[in-house]
Amino acid sequence: MTLSDLITLAQNRLSTLNGARASAVATGQDDRIAVLDAEIAETEDTLEQLRSI
């Protein structure tokens, strides 16, 4: 798997997580929002690391 592939995977994951967060916000699932916020932050961090390579 290439670096470009890993970046694409991270971007796709981020998109999916953001969609799940929007859904959780719409339905008022505060616990789920907190979990998703943490996963989004981790994925964004990973994406930045990959881009810096």
mmCIF entry with sequence, helices, sheets and N, C-alpha, C, O atoms, coordinates in Angstrom:
data_MODEL
# 
_entry.id   MODEL 
# 
_entity.id                         1 
_entity.type                       polymer 
_entity.pdbx_number_of_molecules   1 
# 
_entity_poly.entity_id                      1 
_entity_poly.type                           'polypeptide(L)' 
_entity_poly.nstd_linkage                   no 
_entity_poly.nstd_monomer                   no 
_entity_poly.pdbx_seq_one_letter_code       MTLSDLITLAQNRLSTLNGARASAVATGQDDRIAVLDAEIAETEDTLEQLRSI 
_entity_poly.pdbx_seq_one_letter_code_can   MTLSDLITLAQNRLSTLNGARASAVATGQDDRIAVLDAEIAETEDTLEQLRSI 
_entity_poly.pdbx_strand_id                 A 
# 
loop_
_entity_poly_seq.entity_id 
_entity_poly_seq.num 
_entity_poly_seq.mon_id 
_entity_poly_seq.hetero 
1 1  MET n 
1 2  THR n 
1 3  LEU n 
1 4  SER n 
1 5  ASP n 
1 6  LEU n 
1 7  ILE n 
1 8  THR n 
1 9  LEU n 
1 10 ALA n 
1 11 GLN n 
1 12 ASN n 
1 13 ARG n 
1 14 LEU n 
1 15 SER n 
1 16 THR n 
1 17 LEU n 
1 18 ASN n 
1 19 GLY n 
1 20 ALA n 
1 21 ARG n 
1 22 ALA n 
1 23 SER n 
1 24 ALA n 
1 25 VAL n 
1 26 ALA n 
1 27 THR n 
1 28 GLY n 
1 29 GLN n 
1 30 ASP n 
1 31 ASP n 
1 32 ARG n 
1 33 ILE n 
1 34 ALA n 
1 35 VAL n 
1 36 LEU n 
1 37 ASP n 
1 38 ALA n 
1 39 GLU n 
1 40 ILE n 
1 41 ALA n 
1 42 GLU n 
1 43 THR n 
1 44 GLU n 
1 45 ASP n 
1 46 THR n 
1 47 LEU n 
1 48 GLU n 
1 49 GLN n 
1 50 LEU n 
1 51 ARG n 
1 52 SER n 
1 53 ILE n 
# 
_struct_asym.id          A 
_struct_asym.entity_id   1 
# 
loop_
_struct_conf.conf_type_id 
_struct_conf.id 
_struct_conf.pdbx_PDB_helix_id 
_struct_conf.beg_label_comp_id 
_struct_conf.beg_label_asym_id 
_struct_conf.beg_label_seq_id 
_struct_conf.pdbx_beg_PDB_ins_code 
_struct_conf.end_label_comp_id 
_struct_conf.end_label_asym_id 
_struct_conf.end_label_seq_id 
_struct_conf.pdbx_end_PDB_ins_code 
_struct_conf.beg_auth_comp_id 
_struct_conf.beg_auth_asym_id 
_struct_conf.beg_auth_seq_id 
_struct_conf.end_auth_comp_id 
_struct_conf.end_auth_asym_id 
_struct_conf.end_auth_seq_id 
_struct_conf.pdbx_PDB_helix_class 
_struct_conf.details 
_struct_conf.pdbx_PDB_helix_length 
HELX_P HELX_P1 AA1 LEU A 3  ? THR A 27 ? LEU A 3  THR A 27 1 ? 25 
HELX_P HELX_P2 AA2 ASP A 30 ? ARG A 51 ? ASP A 30 ARG A 51 1 ? 22 
# 
_struct_conf_type.id          HELX_P 
_struct_conf_type.criteria    ? 
_struct_conf_type.reference   ? 
# 
loop_
_atom_site.group_PDB 
_atom_site.id 
_atom_site.type_symbol 
_atom_site.label_atom_id 
_atom_site.label_alt_id 
_atom_site.label_comp_id 
_atom_site.label_asym_id 
_atom_site.label_entity_id 
_atom_site.label_seq_id 
_atom_site.pdbx_PDB_ins_code 
_atom_site.Cartn_x 
_atom_site.Cartn_y 
_atom_site.Cartn_z 
_atom_site.occupancy 
_atom_site.B_iso_or_equiv 
_atom_site.pdbx_formal_charge 
_atom_site.auth_seq_id 
_atom_site.auth_comp_id 
_atom_site.auth_asym_id 
_atom_site.auth_atom_id 
_atom_site.pdbx_PDB_model_num 
ATOM 1   N N  . MET A 1 1  ? 0.843   -1.161 0.000  1.00 0.00 ? 1  MET A N  1 
ATOM 2   C CA . MET A 1 1  ? 0.000   0.000  0.000  1.00 0.00 ? 1  MET A CA 1 
ATOM 3   C C  . MET A 1 1  ? 0.899   1.239  0.000  1.00 0.00 ? 1  MET A C  1 
ATOM 4   O O  . MET A 1 1  ? 1.867   1.316  0.757  1.00 0.00 ? 1  MET A O  1 
ATOM 5   N N  . THR A 1 2  ? 0.570   2.191  -0.847 1.00 0.00 ? 2  THR A N  1 
ATOM 6   C CA . THR A 1 2  ? 1.403   3.390  -0.956 1.00 0.00 ? 2  THR A CA 1 
ATOM 7   C C  . THR A 1 2  ? 0.963   4.458  0.042  1.00 0.00 ? 2  THR A C  1 
ATOM 8   O O  . THR A 1 2  ? -0.107  4.365  0.643  1.00 0.00 ? 2  THR A O  1 
ATOM 9   N N  . LEU A 1 3  ? 1.797   5.455  0.203  1.00 0.00 ? 3  LEU A N  1 
ATOM 10  C CA . LEU A 1 3  ? 1.478   6.576  1.069  1.00 0.00 ? 3  LEU A CA 1 
ATOM 11  C C  . LEU A 1 3  ? 0.206   7.273  0.588  1.00 0.00 ? 3  LEU A C  1 
ATOM 12  O O  . LEU A 1 3  ? -0.638  7.672  1.390  1.00 0.00 ? 3  LEU A O  1 
ATOM 13  N N  . SER A 1 4  ? 0.086   7.408  -0.698 1.00 0.00 ? 4  SER A N  1 
ATOM 14  C CA . SER A 1 4  ? -1.107  8.022  -1.281 1.00 0.00 ? 4  SER A CA 1 
ATOM 15  C C  . SER A 1 4  ? -2.365  7.224  -0.918 1.00 0.00 ? 4  SER A C  1 
ATOM 16  O O  . SER A 1 4  ? -3.409  7.804  -0.619 1.00 0.00 ? 4  SER A O  1 
ATOM 17  N N  . ASP A 1 5  ? -2.259  5.913  -0.946 1.00 0.00 ? 5  ASP A N  1 
ATOM 18  C CA . ASP A 1 5  ? -3.387  5.050  -0.562 1.00 0.00 ? 5  ASP A CA 1 
ATOM 19  C C  . ASP A 1 5  ? -3.769  5.262  0.903  1.00 0.00 ? 5  ASP A C  1 
ATOM 20  O O  . ASP A 1 5  ? -4.952  5.326  1.239  1.00 0.00 ? 5  ASP A O  1 
ATOM 21  N N  . LEU A 1 6  ? -2.772  5.369  1.764  1.00 0.00 ? 6  LEU A N  1 
ATOM 22  C CA . LEU A 1 6  ? -3.029  5.575  3.189  1.00 0.00 ? 6  LEU A CA 1 
ATOM 23  C C  . LEU A 1 6  ? -3.700  6.925  3.441  1.00 0.00 ? 6  LEU A C  1 
ATOM 24  O O  . LEU A 1 6  ? -4.598  7.033  4.277  1.00 0.00 ? 6  LEU A O  1 
ATOM 25  N N  . ILE A 1 7  ? -3.261  7.945  2.716  1.00 0.00 ? 7  ILE A N  1 
ATOM 26  C CA . ILE A 1 7  ? -3.878  9.267  2.840  1.00 0.00 ? 7  ILE A CA 1 
ATOM 27  C C  . ILE A 1 7  ? -5.332  9.215  2.389  1.00 0.00 ? 7  ILE A C  1 
ATOM 28  O O  . ILE A 1 7  ? -6.209  9.785  3.038  1.00 0.00 ? 7  ILE A O  1 
ATOM 29  N N  . THR A 1 8  ? -5.581  8.542  1.295  1.00 0.00 ? 8  THR A N  1 
ATOM 30  C CA . THR A 1 8  ? -6.952  8.404  0.798  1.00 0.00 ? 8  THR A CA 1 
ATOM 31  C C  . THR A 1 8  ? -7.820  7.668  1.806  1.00 0.00 ? 8  THR A C  1 
ATOM 32  O O  . THR A 1 8  ? -8.960  8.065  2.044  1.00 0.00 ? 8  THR A O  1 
ATOM 33  N N  . LEU A 1 9  ? -7.302  6.609  2.396  1.00 0.00 ? 9  LEU A N  1 
ATOM 34  C CA . LEU A 1 9  ? -8.057  5.865  3.412  1.00 0.00 ? 9  LEU A CA 1 
ATOM 35  C C  . LEU A 1 9  ? -8.385  6.748  4.612  1.00 0.00 ? 9  LEU A C  1 
ATOM 36  O O  . LEU A 1 9  ? -9.503  6.718  5.126  1.00 0.00 ? 9  LEU A O  1 
ATOM 37  N N  . ALA A 1 10 ? -7.413  7.527  5.051  1.00 0.00 ? 10 ALA A N  1 
ATOM 38  C CA . ALA A 1 10 ? -7.643  8.416  6.191  1.00 0.00 ? 10 ALA A CA 1 
ATOM 39  C C  . ALA A 1 10 ? -8.677  9.488  5.844  1.00 0.00 ? 10 ALA A C  1 
ATOM 40  O O  . ALA A 1 10 ? -9.524  9.821  6.673  1.00 0.00 ? 10 ALA A O  1 
ATOM 41  N N  . GLN A 1 11 ? -8.615  10.022 4.645  1.00 0.00 ? 11 GLN A N  1 
ATOM 42  C CA . GLN A 1 11 ? -9.594  11.021 4.206  1.00 0.00 ? 11 GLN A CA 1 
ATOM 43  C C  . GLN A 1 11 ? -10.995 10.418 4.154  1.00 0.00 ? 11 GLN A C  1 
ATOM 44  O O  . GLN A 1 11 ? -11.965 11.052 4.571  1.00 0.00 ? 11 GLN A O  1 
ATOM 45  N N  . ASN A 1 12 ? -11.096 9.208  3.647  1.00 0.00 ? 12 ASN A N  1 
ATOM 46  C CA . ASN A 1 12 ? -12.392 8.533  3.586  1.00 0.00 ? 12 ASN A CA 1 
ATOM 47  C C  . ASN A 1 12 ? -12.933 8.256  4.985  1.00 0.00 ? 12 ASN A C  1 
ATOM 48  O O  . ASN A 1 12 ? -14.125 8.421  5.245  1.00 0.00 ? 12 ASN A O  1 
ATOM 49  N N  . ARG A 1 13 ? -12.059 7.840  5.863  1.00 0.00 ? 13 ARG A N  1 
ATOM 50  C CA . ARG A 1 13 ? -12.472 7.583  7.257  1.00 0.00 ? 13 ARG A CA 1 
ATOM 51  C C  . ARG A 1 13 ? -12.965 8.880  7.889  1.00 0.00 ? 13 ARG A C  1 
ATOM 52  O O  . ARG A 1 13 ? -13.979 8.886  8.587  1.00 0.00 ? 13 ARG A O  1 
ATOM 53  N N  . LEU A 1 14 ? -12.259 9.965  7.650  1.00 0.00 ? 14 LEU A N  1 
ATOM 54  C CA . LEU A 1 14 ? -12.650 11.251 8.206  1.00 0.00 ? 14 LEU A CA 1 
ATOM 55  C C  . LEU A 1 14 ? -14.026 11.676 7.694  1.00 0.00 ? 14 LEU A C  1 
ATOM 56  O O  . LEU A 1 14 ? -14.851 12.186 8.453  1.00 0.00 ? 14 LEU A O  1 
ATOM 57  N N  . SER A 1 15 ? -14.256 11.464 6.434  1.00 0.00 ? 15 SER A N  1 
ATOM 58  C CA . SER A 1 15 ? -15.552 11.790 5.846  1.00 0.00 ? 15 SER A CA 1 
ATOM 59  C C  . SER A 1 15 ? -16.664 10.966 6.492  1.00 0.00 ? 15 SER A C  1 
ATOM 60  O O  . SER A 1 15 ? -17.725 11.495 6.822  1.00 0.00 ? 15 SER A O  1 
ATOM 61  N N  . THR A 1 16 ? -16.421 9.690  6.668  1.00 0.00 ? 16 THR A N  1 
ATOM 62  C CA . THR A 1 16 ? -17.399 8.802  7.294  1.00 0.00 ? 16 THR A CA 1 
ATOM 63  C C  . THR A 1 16 ? -17.664 9.209  8.745  1.00 0.00 ? 16 THR A C  1 
ATOM 64  O O  . THR A 1 16 ? -18.812 9.242  9.190  1.00 0.00 ? 16 THR A O  1 
ATOM 65  N N  . LEU A 1 17 ? -16.602 9.514  9.467  1.00 0.00 ? 17 LEU A N  1 
ATOM 66  C CA . LEU A 1 17 ? -16.754 9.930  10.859 1.00 0.00 ? 17 LEU A CA 1 
ATOM 67  C C  . LEU A 1 17 ? -17.541 11.234 10.965 1.00 0.00 ? 17 LEU A C  1 
ATOM 68  O O  . LEU A 1 17 ? -18.381 11.385 11.852 1.00 0.00 ? 17 LEU A O  1 
ATOM 69  N N  . ASN A 1 18 ? -17.274 12.168 10.069 1.00 0.00 ? 18 ASN A N  1 
ATOM 70  C CA . ASN A 1 18 ? -17.998 13.437 10.088 1.00 0.00 ? 18 ASN A CA 1 
ATOM 71  C C  . ASN A 1 18 ? -19.482 13.227 9.797  1.00 0.00 ? 18 ASN A C  1 
ATOM 72  O O  . ASN A 1 18 ? -20.332 13.892 10.389 1.00 0.00 ? 18 ASN A O  1 
ATOM 73  N N  . GLY A 1 19 ? -19.792 12.318 8.899  1.00 0.00 ? 19 GLY A N  1 
ATOM 74  C CA . GLY A 1 19 ? -21.187 11.987 8.622  1.00 0.00 ? 19 GLY A CA 1 
ATOM 75  C C  . GLY A 1 19 ? -21.868 11.359 9.826  1.00 0.00 ? 19 GLY A C  1 
ATOM 76  O O  . GLY A 1 19 ? -23.014 11.677 10.142 1.00 0.00 ? 19 GLY A O  1 
ATOM 77  N N  . ALA A 1 20 ? -21.151 10.463 10.494 1.00 0.00 ? 20 ALA A N  1 
ATOM 78  C CA . ALA A 1 20 ? -21.696 9.822  11.688 1.00 0.00 ? 20 ALA A CA 1 
ATOM 79  C C  . ALA A 1 20 ? -21.897 10.849 12.801 1.00 0.00 ? 20 ALA A C  1 
ATOM 80  O O  . ALA A 1 20 ? -22.862 10.763 13.560 1.00 0.00 ? 20 ALA A O  1 
ATOM 81  N N  . ARG A 1 21 ? -20.993 11.813 12.898 1.00 0.00 ? 21 ARG A N  1 
ATOM 82  C CA . ARG A 1 21 ? -21.123 12.863 13.916 1.00 0.00 ? 21 ARG A CA 1 
ATOM 83  C C  . ARG A 1 21 ? -22.348 13.730 13.628 1.00 0.00 ? 21 ARG A C  1 
ATOM 84  O O  . ARG A 1 21 ? -23.110 14.063 14.535 1.00 0.00 ? 21 ARG A O  1 
ATOM 85  N N  . ALA A 1 22 ? -22.527 14.085 12.374 1.00 0.00 ? 22 ALA A N  1 
ATOM 86  C CA . ALA A 1 22 ? -23.693 14.892 12.002 1.00 0.00 ? 22 ALA A CA 1 
ATOM 87  C C  . ALA A 1 22 ? -24.987 14.164 12.363 1.00 0.00 ? 22 ALA A C  1 
ATOM 88  O O  . ALA A 1 22 ? -25.939 14.777 12.846 1.00 0.00 ? 22 ALA A O  1 
ATOM 89  N N  . SER A 1 23 ? -25.013 12.878 12.128 1.00 0.00 ? 23 SER A N  1 
ATOM 90  C CA . SER A 1 23 ? -26.178 12.072 12.475 1.00 0.00 ? 23 SER A CA 1 
ATOM 91  C C  . SER A 1 23 ? -26.388 12.037 13.992 1.00 0.00 ? 23 SER A C  1 
ATOM 92  O O  . SER A 1 23 ? -27.519 12.143 14.468 1.00 0.00 ? 23 SER A O  1 
ATOM 93  N N  . ALA A 1 24 ? -25.307 11.889 14.739 1.00 0.00 ? 24 ALA A N  1 
ATOM 94  C CA . ALA A 1 24 ? -25.395 11.860 16.200 1.00 0.00 ? 24 ALA A CA 1 
ATOM 95  C C  . ALA A 1 24 ? -25.871 13.208 16.744 1.00 0.00 ? 24 ALA A C  1 
ATOM 96  O O  . ALA A 1 24 ? -26.650 13.260 17.696 1.00 0.00 ? 24 ALA A O  1 
ATOM 97  N N  . VAL A 1 25 ? -25.401 14.287 16.140 1.00 0.00 ? 25 VAL A N  1 
ATOM 98  C CA . VAL A 1 25 ? -25.853 15.622 16.557 1.00 0.00 ? 25 VAL A CA 1 
ATOM 99  C C  . VAL A 1 25 ? -27.341 15.777 16.278 1.00 0.00 ? 25 VAL A C  1 
ATOM 100 O O  . VAL A 1 25 ? -28.080 16.291 17.117 1.00 0.00 ? 25 VAL A O  1 
ATOM 101 N N  . ALA A 1 26 ? -27.782 15.339 15.109 1.00 0.00 ? 26 ALA A N  1 
ATOM 102 C CA . ALA A 1 26 ? -29.185 15.470 14.721 1.00 0.00 ? 26 ALA A CA 1 
ATOM 103 C C  . ALA A 1 26 ? -30.122 14.696 15.646 1.00 0.00 ? 26 ALA A C  1 
ATOM 104 O O  . ALA A 1 26 ? -31.277 15.080 15.835 1.00 0.00 ? 26 ALA A O  1 
ATOM 105 N N  . THR A 1 27 ? -29.620 13.613 16.215 1.00 0.00 ? 27 THR A N  1 
ATOM 106 C CA . THR A 1 27 ? -30.458 12.789 17.084 1.00 0.00 ? 27 THR A CA 1 
ATOM 107 C C  . THR A 1 27 ? -30.154 13.002 18.572 1.00 0.00 ? 27 THR A C  1 
ATOM 108 O O  . THR A 1 27 ? -30.738 12.333 19.425 1.00 0.00 ? 27 THR A O  1 
ATOM 109 N N  . GLY A 1 28 ? -29.244 13.928 18.885 1.00 0.00 ? 28 GLY A N  1 
ATOM 110 C CA . GLY A 1 28 ? -28.949 14.269 20.273 1.00 0.00 ? 28 GLY A CA 1 
ATOM 111 C C  . GLY A 1 28 ? -28.208 13.215 21.070 1.00 0.00 ? 28 GLY A C  1 
ATOM 112 O O  . GLY A 1 28 ? -28.399 13.107 22.282 1.00 0.00 ? 28 GLY A O  1 
ATOM 113 N N  . GLN A 1 29 ? -27.374 12.446 20.417 1.00 0.00 ? 29 GLN A N  1 
ATOM 114 C CA . GLN A 1 29 ? -26.617 11.384 21.092 1.00 0.00 ? 29 GLN A CA 1 
ATOM 115 C C  . GLN A 1 29 ? -25.291 11.942 21.619 1.00 0.00 ? 29 GLN A C  1 
ATOM 116 O O  . GLN A 1 29 ? -24.243 11.775 20.996 1.00 0.00 ? 29 GLN A O  1 
ATOM 117 N N  . ASP A 1 30 ? -25.357 12.604 22.770 1.00 0.00 ? 30 ASP A N  1 
ATOM 118 C CA . ASP A 1 30 ? -24.188 13.285 23.313 1.00 0.00 ? 30 ASP A CA 1 
ATOM 119 C C  . ASP A 1 30 ? -22.997 12.361 23.562 1.00 0.00 ? 30 ASP A C  1 
ATOM 120 O O  . ASP A 1 30 ? -21.858 12.739 23.286 1.00 0.00 ? 30 ASP A O  1 
ATOM 121 N N  . ASP A 1 31 ? -23.240 11.170 24.074 1.00 0.00 ? 31 ASP A N  1 
ATOM 122 C CA . ASP A 1 31 ? -22.136 10.230 24.328 1.00 0.00 ? 31 ASP A CA 1 
ATOM 123 C C  . ASP A 1 31 ? -21.459 9.828  23.023 1.00 0.00 ? 31 ASP A C  1 
ATOM 124 O O  . ASP A 1 31 ? -20.232 9.751  22.947 1.00 0.00 ? 31 ASP A O  1 
ATOM 125 N N  . ARG A 1 32 ? -22.255 9.579  22.012 1.00 0.00 ? 32 ARG A N  1 
ATOM 126 C CA . ARG A 1 32 ? -21.717 9.179  20.706 1.00 0.00 ? 32 ARG A CA 1 
ATOM 127 C C  . ARG A 1 32 ? -20.923 10.331 20.084 1.00 0.00 ? 32 ARG A C  1 
ATOM 128 O O  . ARG A 1 32 ? -19.894 10.100 19.448 1.00 0.00 ? 32 ARG A O  1 
ATOM 129 N N  . ILE A 1 33 ? -21.391 11.557 20.262 1.00 0.00 ? 33 ILE A N  1 
ATOM 130 C CA . ILE A 1 33 ? -20.688 12.730 19.727 1.00 0.00 ? 33 ILE A CA 1 
ATOM 131 C C  . ILE A 1 33 ? -19.297 12.824 20.332 1.00 0.00 ? 33 ILE A C  1 
ATOM 132 O O  . ILE A 1 33 ? -18.326 13.085 19.622 1.00 0.00 ? 33 ILE A O  1 
ATOM 133 N N  . ALA A 1 34 ? -19.196 12.615 21.632 1.00 0.00 ? 34 ALA A N  1 
ATOM 134 C CA . ALA A 1 34 ? -17.897 12.680 22.306 1.00 0.00 ? 34 ALA A CA 1 
ATOM 135 C C  . ALA A 1 34 ? -16.934 11.627 21.768 1.00 0.00 ? 34 ALA A C  1 
ATOM 136 O O  . ALA A 1 34 ? -15.759 11.913 21.539 1.00 0.00 ? 34 ALA A O  1 
ATOM 137 N N  . VAL A 1 35 ? -17.429 10.422 21.570 1.00 0.00 ? 35 VAL A N  1 
ATOM 138 C CA . VAL A 1 35 ? -16.592 9.343  21.023 1.00 0.00 ? 35 VAL A CA 1 
ATOM 139 C C  . VAL A 1 35 ? -16.142 9.691  19.608 1.00 0.00 ? 35 VAL A C  1 
ATOM 140 O O  . VAL A 1 35 ? -14.971 9.532  19.261 1.00 0.00 ? 35 VAL A O  1 
ATOM 141 N N  . LEU A 1 36 ? -17.079 10.166 18.798 1.00 0.00 ? 36 LEU A N  1 
ATOM 142 C CA . LEU A 1 36 ? -16.751 10.515 17.417 1.00 0.00 ? 36 LEU A CA 1 
ATOM 143 C C  . LEU A 1 36 ? -15.781 11.686 17.352 1.00 0.00 ? 36 LEU A C  1 
ATOM 144 O O  . LEU A 1 36 ? -14.885 11.700 16.508 1.00 0.00 ? 36 LEU A O  1 
ATOM 145 N N  . ASP A 1 37 ? -15.948 12.669 18.235 1.00 0.00 ? 37 ASP A N  1 
ATOM 146 C CA . ASP A 1 37 ? -15.010 13.798 18.268 1.00 0.00 ? 37 ASP A CA 1 
ATOM 147 C C  . ASP A 1 37 ? -13.582 13.312 18.517 1.00 0.00 ? 37 ASP A C  1 
ATOM 148 O O  . ASP A 1 37 ? -12.636 13.801 17.899 1.00 0.00 ? 37 ASP A O  1 
ATOM 149 N N  . ALA A 1 38 ? -13.435 12.359 19.415 1.00 0.00 ? 38 ALA A N  1 
ATOM 150 C CA . ALA A 1 38 ? -12.109 11.806 19.706 1.00 0.00 ? 38 ALA A CA 1 
ATOM 151 C C  . ALA A 1 38 ? -11.554 11.064 18.495 1.00 0.00 ? 38 ALA A C  1 
ATOM 152 O O  . ALA A 1 38 ? -10.376 11.203 18.165 1.00 0.00 ? 38 ALA A O  1 
ATOM 153 N N  . GLU A 1 39 ? -12.397 10.279 17.836 1.00 0.00 ? 39 GLU A N  1 
ATOM 154 C CA . GLU A 1 39 ? -11.951 9.540  16.654 1.00 0.00 ? 39 GLU A CA 1 
ATOM 155 C C  . GLU A 1 39 ? -11.605 10.493 15.508 1.00 0.00 ? 39 GLU A C  1 
ATOM 156 O O  . GLU A 1 39 ? -10.644 10.263 14.774 1.00 0.00 ? 39 GLU A O  1 
ATOM 157 N N  . ILE A 1 40 ? -12.383 11.553 15.358 1.00 0.00 ? 40 ILE A N  1 
ATOM 158 C CA . ILE A 1 40 ? -12.107 12.542 14.314 1.00 0.00 ? 40 ILE A CA 1 
ATOM 159 C C  . ILE A 1 40 ? -10.768 13.217 14.579 1.00 0.00 ? 40 ILE A C  1 
ATOM 160 O O  . ILE A 1 40 ? -9.961  13.374 13.663 1.00 0.00 ? 40 ILE A O  1 
ATOM 161 N N  . ALA A 1 41 ? -10.526 13.616 15.820 1.00 0.00 ? 41 ALA A N  1 
ATOM 162 C CA . ALA A 1 41 ? -9.257  14.261 16.165 1.00 0.00 ? 41 ALA A CA 1 
ATOM 163 C C  . ALA A 1 41 ? -8.077  13.332 15.896 1.00 0.00 ? 41 ALA A C  1 
ATOM 164 O O  . ALA A 1 41 ? -7.051  13.760 15.367 1.00 0.00 ? 41 ALA A O  1 
ATOM 165 N N  . GLU A 1 42 ? -8.225  12.069 16.260 1.00 0.00 ? 42 GLU A N  1 
ATOM 166 C CA . GLU A 1 42 ? -7.154  11.084 16.032 1.00 0.00 ? 42 GLU A CA 1 
ATOM 167 C C  . GLU A 1 42 ? -6.903  10.881 14.533 1.00 0.00 ? 42 GLU A C  1 
ATOM 168 O O  . GLU A 1 42 ? -5.757  10.802 14.092 1.00 0.00 ? 42 GLU A O  1 
ATOM 169 N N  . THR A 1 43 ? -7.970  10.800 13.774 1.00 0.00 ? 43 THR A N  1 
ATOM 170 C CA . THR A 1 43 ? -7.838  10.598 12.329 1.00 0.00 ? 43 THR A CA 1 
ATOM 171 C C  . THR A 1 43 ? -7.221  11.820 11.655 1.00 0.00 ? 43 THR A C  1 
ATOM 172 O O  . THR A 1 43 ? -6.402  11.685 10.746 1.00 0.00 ? 43 THR A O  1 
ATOM 173 N N  . GLU A 1 44 ? -7.616  13.013 12.102 1.00 0.00 ? 44 GLU A N  1 
ATOM 174 C CA . GLU A 1 44 ? -7.024  14.240 11.553 1.00 0.00 ? 44 GLU A CA 1 
ATOM 175 C C  . GLU A 1 44 ? -5.537  14.300 11.863 1.00 0.00 ? 44 GLU A C  1 
ATOM 176 O O  . GLU A 1 44 ? -4.738  14.708 11.020 1.00 0.00 ? 44 GLU A O  1 
ATOM 177 N N  . ASP A 1 45 ? -5.167  13.895 13.070 1.00 0.00 ? 45 ASP A N  1 
ATOM 178 C CA . ASP A 1 45 ? -3.772  13.861 13.464 1.00 0.00 ? 45 ASP A CA 1 
ATOM 179 C C  . ASP A 1 45 ? -2.977  12.889 12.599 1.00 0.00 ? 45 ASP A C  1 
ATOM 180 O O  . ASP A 1 45 ? -1.882  13.207 12.136 1.00 0.00 ? 45 ASP A O  1 
ATOM 181 N N  . THR A 1 46 ? -3.535  11.713 12.387 1.00 0.00 ? 46 THR A N  1 
ATOM 182 C CA . THR A 1 46 ? -2.894  10.709 11.535 1.00 0.00 ? 46 THR A CA 1 
ATOM 183 C C  . THR A 1 46 ? -2.746  11.231 10.106 1.00 0.00 ? 46 THR A C  1 
ATOM 184 O O  . THR A 1 46 ? -1.704  11.046 9.478  1.00 0.00 ? 46 THR A O  1 
ATOM 185 N N  . LEU A 1 47 ? -3.776  11.874 9.605  1.00 0.00 ? 47 LEU A N  1 
ATOM 186 C CA . LEU A 1 47 ? -3.748  12.408 8.256  1.00 0.00 ? 47 LEU A CA 1 
ATOM 187 C C  . LEU A 1 47 ? -2.647  13.465 8.113  1.00 0.00 ? 47 LEU A C  1 
ATOM 188 O O  . LEU A 1 47 ? -1.927  13.480 7.115  1.00 0.00 ? 47 LEU A O  1 
ATOM 189 N N  . GLU A 1 48 ? -2.522  14.326 9.087  1.00 0.00 ? 48 GLU A N  1 
ATOM 190 C CA . GLU A 1 48 ? -1.455  15.348 9.049  1.00 0.00 ? 48 GLU A CA 1 
ATOM 191 C C  . GLU A 1 48 ? -0.075  14.701 9.084  1.00 0.00 ? 48 GLU A C  1 
ATOM 192 O O  . GLU A 1 48 ? 0.842   15.143 8.391  1.00 0.00 ? 48 GLU A O  1 
ATOM 193 N N  . GLN A 1 49 ? 0.070   13.654 9.892  1.00 0.00 ? 49 GLN A N  1 
ATOM 194 C CA . GLN A 1 49 ? 1.343   12.944 9.947  1.00 0.00 ? 49 GLN A CA 1 
ATOM 195 C C  . GLN A 1 49 ? 1.678   12.323 8.609  1.00 0.00 ? 49 GLN A C  1 
ATOM 196 O O  . GLN A 1 49 ? 2.817   12.395 8.149  1.00 0.00 ? 49 GLN A O  1 
ATOM 197 N N  . LEU A 1 50 ? 0.684   11.712 7.985  1.00 0.00 ? 50 LEU A N  1 
ATOM 198 C CA . LEU A 1 50 ? 0.908   11.083 6.672  1.00 0.00 ? 50 LEU A CA 1 
ATOM 199 C C  . LEU A 1 50 ? 1.289   12.139 5.635  1.00 0.00 ? 50 LEU A C  1 
ATOM 200 O O  . LEU A 1 50 ? 2.176   11.917 4.811  1.00 0.00 ? 50 LEU A O  1 
ATOM 201 N N  . ARG A 1 51 ? 0.625   13.264 5.681  1.00 0.00 ? 51 ARG A N  1 
ATOM 202 C CA . ARG A 1 51 ? 0.917   14.337 4.706  1.00 0.00 ? 51 ARG A CA 1 
ATOM 203 C C  . ARG A 1 51 ? 2.306   14.933 4.898  1.00 0.00 ? 51 ARG A C  1 
ATOM 204 O O  . ARG A 1 51 ? 2.892   15.468 3.957  1.00 0.00 ? 51 ARG A O  1 
ATOM 205 N N  . SER A 1 52 ? 2.828   14.841 6.106  1.00 0.00 ? 52 SER A N  1 
ATOM 206 C CA . SER A 1 52 ? 4.142   15.435 6.380  1.00 0.00 ? 52 SER A CA 1 
ATOM 207 C C  . SER A 1 52 ? 5.306   14.517 5.989  1.00 0.00 ? 52 SER A C  1 
ATOM 208 O O  . SER A 1 52 ? 6.466   14.930 6.028  1.00 0.00 ? 52 SER A O  1 
ATOM 209 N N  . ILE A 1 53 ? 5.001   13.301 5.620  1.00 0.00 ? 53 ILE A N  1 
ATOM 210 C CA . ILE A 1 53 ? 6.047   12.337 5.237  1.00 0.00 ? 53 ILE A CA 1 
ATOM 211 C C  . ILE A 1 53 ? 6.559   12.669 3.840  1.00 0.00 ? 53 ILE A C  1 
ATOM 212 O O  . ILE A 1 53 ? 7.441   11.982 3.326  1.00 0.00 ? 53 ILE A O  1 
# 
